[in-house]
Amino acid sequence: PDQKCKSGPVDLVFLIDSSRSVRPHEFETMRKFMVDILNTLDIGLDTTRVGVVRSEFFLKTHSKLENMVKAINEIVPLAQGTMTGLAIKYLMNEAFSPGQGDRPKVPNVAVIVTDGRPQDRVAEVAAEARERGIEIYAVGVARADMTSLRAMASPPFEDHVFLVERFDLIHQFGLQFQDKLCGETAKQTPSHNPEDSLL
């Protein structure tokens, strides 16, 4: 078996674009992308907790990898508009809330994957999320708008903004993200302050 990345503790939430512009095979690629990342992480109640936003499941919902994979495979695209600002607000107020499994003094990491330009405002709500300590990675695919990605992501942008030409290239971000999540947290010492930034 592949060596699991000892990444925890981290509270990780994916926010995935399921708007009408995402084609079915592209959504399948996003689904596989999430599962591939999960397969490398040390998943558990005391290590890495994972949630998926668009009201799919929260940090506290699943503690076993196989249950997360099953839930991801059952996600149905919403086929609505790209309301990313609203989704970030939901992520901030609900997905990363103690009632839904967010842990105190554990790094909060959000991965936002989108293929379009948000139809609502994202800059202010993303800034509020970052001020609350949520580290945001913005992954744009194909038709994504770079200005919007930069408005959402945590600085420095070269570490948190990714733009890939096609959905089938999204694994490139996945590999870089795994390196960051695994490499940096593996270097933590027992004296590490959990409130410090993850990266």
C-alpha positions in Angstrom: 0.0 0.0 0.0 1.1 3.6 -0.6 2.6 5.4 2.3 0.0 7.6 3.9 0.9 11.3 4.3 1.0 12.1 8.1 -0.7 15.4 7.5 -2.8 16.0 10.6 -4.3 17.4 12.3 -6.0 19.5 9.5 -9.6 20.4 8.8 -9.9 20.3 5.0 -13.0 21.3 3.1 -13.4 21.1 -0.7 -15.7 23.6 -2.4 -16.5 22.3 -5.9 -18.2 24.0 -8.8 -21.3 22.1 -9.8 -22.8 24.8 -11.9 -24.4 24.2 -15.3 -21.2 25.1 -17.1 -19.4 22.0 -15.7 -19.9 19.1 -18.1 -20.6 15.6 -16.7 -17.2 14.2 -17.6 -15.6 17.3 -16.1 -17.5 16.7 -12.9 -16.3 13.1 -12.9 -12.7 14.4 -13.1 -13.3 16.7 -10.1 -14.7 13.8 -8.2 -11.6 11.6 -9.0 -9.3 14.6 -8.1 -10.9 14.7 -4.6 -10.7 11.0 -4.1 -7.1 10.9 -5.2 -6.1 13.5 -2.6 -8.0 11.7 0.1 -6.2 8.5 -0.7 -2.9 10.1 0.2 -4.0 11.6 3.5 -4.1 10.1 7.0 -7.9 10.3 7.5 -9.4 10.1 11.0 -11.1 11.9 13.9 -7.8 13.0 15.4 -5.8 13.5 12.1 -7.3 14.9 8.9 -11.0 15.6 8.8 -12.6 16.4 5.4 -15.8 18.0 4.3 -17.3 18.8 0.9 -19.4 21.9 0.3 -22.5 22.2 -1.7 -24.1 20.7 1.4 -22.6 17.3 0.8 -21.0 16.4 4.0 -19.3 18.1 7.0 -16.1 17.6 8.8 -17.8 15.6 11.5 -19.9 13.4 9.1 -17.3 10.7 8.1 -14.2 9.5 9.8 -13.4 6.7 7.4 -11.9 7.1 4.0 -14.3 4.6 2.3 -17.3 6.4 3.6 -16.0 9.7 2.2 -15.3 8.2 -1.2 -18.8 6.7 -1.3 -20.3 10.1 -0.4 -18.2 11.9 -3.1 -19.3 9.3 -5.7 -22.9 10.0 -4.8 -22.7 13.8 -5.3 -25.1 15.1 -7.9 -24.2 18.3 -9.8 -26.6 21.2 -9.0 -26.5 22.6 -12.6 -27.3 26.1 -11.4 -25.4 29.4 -11.6 -21.9 30.0 -10.2 -22.6 31.5 -6.8 -19.1 31.2 -5.4 -19.4 34.1 -2.9 -22.5 32.5 -1.4 -20.7 29.2 -1.2 -17.6 30.7 0.5 -19.9 32.3 3.1 -21.5 28.9 3.7 -18.1 27.3 4.0 -17.0 29.9 6.5 -20.2 30.0 8.7 -21.3 26.3 8.4 -18.6 24.0 7.1 -15.9 25.4 9.4 -18.1 25.7 12.5 -17.6 23.8 15.8 -21.1 22.3 15.4 -20.1 20.6 12.1 -16.8 19.2 13.4 -14.3 22.1 13.1 -11.7 21.7 15.8 -10.1 24.6 17.8 -6.4 25.3 17.1 -6.4 23.0 14.1 -5.5 24.5 10.7 -8.5 25.2 8.4 -7.7 24.6 4.7 -10.2 25.2 1.9 -9.7 24.1 -1.7 -12.1 25.9 -4.2 -12.3 24.4 -7.7 -14.2 26.4 -10.3 -14.4 26.6 -14.1 -16.1 30.0 -14.4 -16.5 33.6 -13.3 -18.6 33.9 -10.1 -22.0 35.5 -10.6 -21.8 37.1 -7.2 -19.1 39.0 -5.3 -16.3 37.0 -3.8 -13.5 39.4 -2.7 -15.1 40.7 0.5 -16.4 37.3 1.8 -13.1 35.6 0.9 -11.2 38.3 2.8 -13.4 37.7 5.8 -12.8 33.9 5.6 -9.0 34.5 5.4 -9.2 36.8 8.4 -10.9 34.0 10.3 -7.8 31.9 9.6 -9.0 29.8 6.7 -6.2 29.1 4.2 -7.7 29.2 0.7 -6.4 27.5 -2.4 -8.2 28.6 -5.6 -8.1 26.2 -8.5 -9.4 27.4 -11.8 -10.0 25.2 -14.8 -10.3 26.1 -18.5 -12.7 29.1 -18.5 -11.9 30.3 -15.0 -11.3 34.0 -14.4 -7.8 34.7 -12.9 -8.9 37.9 -11.2 -11.6 36.0 -9.3 -9.2 33.3 -8.3 -6.7 35.8 -6.9 -9.6 37.6 -5.1 -10.4 34.3 -3.3 -7.0 32.8 -2.6 -4.6 33.3 0.4 -1.3 35.0 -0.3 1.2 34.3 -1.6 -0.7 33.7 -4.9 2.1 31.6 -6.4 1.4 29.0 -3.7 -2.4 29.3 -3.6 -3.7 30.1 -7.1 -3.6 27.4 -9.8 -5.0 27.6 -13.3 -5.1 24.5 -15.5 -6.2 24.3 -19.1 -8.4 21.3 -18.9 -10.1 19.3 -16.2 -8.0 16.2 -17.0 -4.9 18.2 -15.9 -6.3 19.0 -12.5 -4.2 16.1 -11.0 -1.2 18.4 -11.5 -2.6 20.7 -8.8 -3.4 17.6 -6.7 0.2 16.5 -6.7 1.5 20.0 -5.7 -1.2 20.3 -3.0 -0.3 16.9 -1.6 3.4 18.0 -1.5 2.5 21.1 0.4 0.1 19.5 2.8 2.4 16.5 3.5 5.8 18.1 3.2 5.2 21.1 5.4 3.2 19.4 8.2 5.7 16.5 8.3 8.4 19.0 9.4 6.4 20.3 12.3 8.0 19.8 15.7 6.2 19.0 19.0 6.6 22.7 19.9 4.7 23.8 16.8 1.9 26.2 17.6 -1.2 24.8 15.9 -2.5 28.3 15.4 0.4 29.1 13.0 -0.4 29.0 9.3 -0.3 25.5 7.8 2.2 26.4 5.2 
